């Protein structure tokens, strides 16, 4: 691997476990949402608010702790701030969250899908083997987001299932990324 790759990812890989925890959290949330479809809509709005807050806080910690070691760390910081602020807004007013949940979920999933595609393309550039699967799950997340935006009147049940599948996609992407970063962490002897 080129020396620039080591410089670029050395600091990022020391926190590989953050991606693993977020991936597991997304998959657990997807399972929970699918197992309680009828009562999940209101619960989903509250849980989504908390998840957005926790995700933003975790990403904020990651971005700040790696500010000197990642090229373009400002994008990580911007995404973290957006997730954190939206999480705070959603937690503060659950009634609004329930009304606009489909749009928040769709645009948030779309943002995460595009982010996953960007990471996959960067990993492809460095010939990391799992980039194709990461790209696939990023595209799947975006497709689910467009399905939610296209027909929010489908009702709570379809939003619940589409959201659950999107959470699975994001969770699998995060876990795959964490495992690849962990491998790089071991390779570098960090």
Legacy VTK file of the C-alpha trace (Angstrom):
# vtk DataFile Version 3.0
C-alpha trace
ASCII
DATASET POLYDATA
POINTS 190 float
0.000 0.000 0.000
1.261 3.481 -0.734
2.665 5.546 2.129
-0.036 8.204 1.658
-2.686 5.630 2.540
-0.963 4.943 5.836
-0.841 8.636 6.633
-4.464 9.163 5.675
-6.026 6.259 7.549
-3.619 5.702 10.432
-5.559 7.832 12.851
-8.968 6.863 11.500
-8.346 3.157 11.987
-7.497 3.491 15.657
-11.201 4.106 16.238
-12.469 1.240 14.039
-14.682 0.044 16.894
-16.897 3.165 16.610
-18.065 1.972 13.183
-18.608 -1.538 14.567
-20.745 -0.255 17.455
-22.798 1.940 15.137
-23.263 -0.954 12.697
-24.481 -3.263 15.444
-26.783 -0.506 16.738
-28.303 -0.034 13.266
-28.884 -3.776 12.835
-30.437 -4.096 16.303
-32.700 -1.176 15.498
-33.700 -2.791 12.189
-34.601 -6.052 13.944
-36.570 -4.213 16.620
-38.494 -2.153 14.055
-39.448 -5.243 12.021
-40.524 -7.224 15.093
-43.012 -4.571 16.244
-44.436 -3.053 13.049
-47.800 -1.835 14.351
-46.577 -0.037 17.451
-43.244 0.938 15.934
-44.179 4.145 14.177
-44.392 6.363 17.254
-41.645 4.419 18.978
-39.585 4.700 15.810
-39.890 8.470 15.865
-38.571 8.598 19.441
-35.921 5.942 18.890
-34.814 7.552 15.639
-34.364 10.842 17.468
-32.170 9.183 20.090
-30.233 7.243 17.443
-29.607 10.424 15.469
-28.341 12.130 18.626
-26.043 9.225 19.593
-24.782 8.847 16.023
-24.040 12.558 15.806
-22.278 12.558 19.164
-20.164 9.510 18.221
-19.261 10.975 14.848
-18.470 14.320 16.494
-16.042 12.625 18.884
-14.470 10.756 15.964
-14.095 13.909 13.855
-12.600 15.980 16.665
-10.200 13.246 17.775
-8.922 12.853 14.213
-8.880 16.527 13.175
-5.136 16.613 12.551
-4.804 13.251 10.860
-7.556 12.977 8.255
-7.554 14.934 5.019
-10.891 16.639 4.614
-11.835 16.054 8.254
-14.159 19.056 7.985
-16.631 16.896 6.062
-16.647 14.388 8.920
-17.194 17.254 11.356
-19.989 18.765 9.234
-21.853 15.447 9.007
-21.441 14.916 12.743
-22.780 18.381 13.581
-25.784 17.892 11.283
-26.643 14.524 12.877
-26.165 15.926 16.379
-28.264 19.078 15.832
-31.060 17.166 14.082
-31.017 14.631 16.941
-31.407 17.404 19.518
-34.278 18.990 17.544
-36.077 15.667 17.130
-35.689 14.706 20.798
-37.064 18.073 21.906
-40.403 17.690 20.054
-41.591 14.093 19.454
-44.952 15.214 17.986
-43.252 17.021 15.118
-40.979 14.038 14.667
-43.930 11.682 14.187
-45.434 13.938 11.509
-42.279 14.512 9.496
-40.515 11.255 10.298
-40.712 9.804 6.765
-38.901 12.796 5.294
-36.280 12.991 8.032
-35.617 9.277 7.754
-35.441 9.393 3.959
-33.052 12.331 3.744
-30.893 11.048 6.586
-30.668 7.586 4.981
-29.901 9.206 1.632
-27.077 11.237 3.203
-25.652 8.102 4.847
-25.964 6.190 1.558
-24.040 8.850 -0.363
-21.454 8.888 2.408
-21.105 5.098 2.137
-20.657 5.379 -1.640
-17.924 7.987 -1.134
-16.055 5.752 1.310
-16.459 2.757 -1.025
-15.039 4.701 -3.968
-12.107 5.837 -1.850
-11.502 2.224 -0.750
-11.650 1.126 -4.391
-8.971 3.680 -5.184
-6.714 1.967 -2.640
-7.756 -1.506 -3.849
-9.481 -2.549 -0.619
-11.308 -5.803 -1.378
-14.776 -5.163 0.074
-15.390 -1.842 -1.626
-17.981 -3.358 -3.983
-20.187 -4.544 -1.139
-19.880 -1.183 0.589
-20.906 0.513 -2.647
-23.838 -1.887 -3.000
-25.163 -1.195 0.506
-24.756 2.552 0.000
-26.830 2.332 -3.200
-29.447 0.166 -1.461
-29.779 2.778 1.294
-30.333 5.509 -1.321
-32.952 3.438 -3.139
-34.860 2.947 0.120
-34.638 6.683 0.791
-36.166 7.511 -2.595
-38.928 4.959 -2.036
-39.843 6.673 1.248
-39.777 10.162 -0.333
-41.798 9.018 -3.331
-44.688 7.687 -1.303
-44.809 8.863 2.326
-48.578 8.317 2.370
-48.086 4.562 2.139
-48.515 4.652 5.874
-46.588 3.797 8.956
-46.216 0.129 8.156
-44.329 0.589 4.902
-42.205 3.343 6.451
-41.391 0.950 9.263
-40.290 -1.842 6.915
-38.391 0.399 4.506
-36.651 2.036 7.443
-35.756 -1.354 8.918
-34.218 -2.529 5.638
-32.314 0.734 5.282
-31.002 0.361 8.840
-29.839 -3.157 7.947
-27.991 -1.753 4.906
-26.306 0.998 6.905
-25.472 -1.432 9.729
-23.893 -3.970 7.395
-21.880 -1.207 5.710
-20.626 0.090 9.087
-19.645 -3.405 10.258
-17.832 -4.166 6.981
-15.997 -0.860 7.241
-15.087 -1.534 10.892
-13.722 -4.989 10.097
-11.631 -3.632 7.239
-10.332 -0.808 9.447
-9.581 -3.314 12.210
-7.531 -5.342 9.734
-5.627 -2.218 8.773
-5.184 -1.438 12.485
-3.560 -4.829 13.051
-1.503 -4.514 9.858
-0.113 -1.167 10.974
0.535 -2.485 14.490
-1.328 0.388 16.129
LINES 1 191
190 0 1 2 3 4 5 6 7 8 9 10 11 12 13 14 15 16 17 18 19 20 21 22 23 24 25 26 27 28 29 30 31 32 33 34 35 36 37 38 39 40 41 42 43 44 45 46 47 48 49 50 51 52 53 54 55 56 57 58 59 60 61 62 63 64 65 66 67 68 69 70 71 72 73 74 75 76 77 78 79 80 81 82 83 84 85 86 87 88 89 90 91 92 93 94 95 96 97 98 99 100 101 102 103 104 105 106 107 108 109 110 111 112 113 114 115 116 117 118 119 120 121 122 123 124 125 126 127 128 129 130 131 132 133 134 135 136 137 138 139 140 141 142 143 144 145 146 147 148 149 150 151 152 153 154 155 156 157 158 159 160 161 162 163 164 165 166 167 168 169 170 171 172 173 174 175 176 177 178 179 180 181 182 183 184 185 186 187 188 189
